[in-house]
């Protein structure tokens, strides 16, 4: 199955992006498509987080392994979309700027019916002002 995700800011309706990704694809591929679509620096750290019913972060899906033994951190390139997106987990957070704790809401928006020419993942729509990512060059360090 292919999934559609709506990516938006948690406190504003100024930005919205929709990306479709295959269930057998990884969170690494999803992350790469987000970075490509938003023209972000791919060398910056980023993580997805699953949320509980109260909106608290539960499980991290990180770019690389961590030594945090308390939390079972998953790794993006080893974690398939279909392993995480289930009826009890339809909303995630995607942290794209750890320095400022900037993140997007990532909500399951339904099944995606792909066209035979679609190369997954695919950006279906992107509108509004893209939020800036942290940059050392901007003097934000």
C-alpha positions, 0 to 999 in steps of 0.5 A: 500500500502507498501512503499520503502524508500531510506535512504542516507546521504545528502552530500555523497554517502558512505551510502545507506539503503532501508527500506520498511514499510506499509502505515498503519504503523506508523512513530514510527515503521519506526523509530524503524526499522531504529534504529534497522538496523543501531544499533543506541541507541534507547534512543536518540531523533530523528525526521522526517521532511517534506520538502517544494519544496525548501528543507526547513523543514516544519512539524516535526514528533517527538518521543513525543509531544512538547510545540511548538504551532507555529509548529504543531508537529506530534507524530510518534506513532500517525502518519501513513506513508500514512497520510504523503507520498503523491504526494506532499510529497515524501522526508523527513529528519530523524534527528538522532543526534540533537547535531550535526544536523546529518540527512538522506535524506529519499526518497520515492523509489516506491511501495514495493511488499511484500513477504508473509513471510515479517514482515513489516517494513523490511530492503531491503538493507543496504550498506556502512559505517553507520554514527555514532550516538552521544554518551555521552560515546565517550566524545562528550558531 
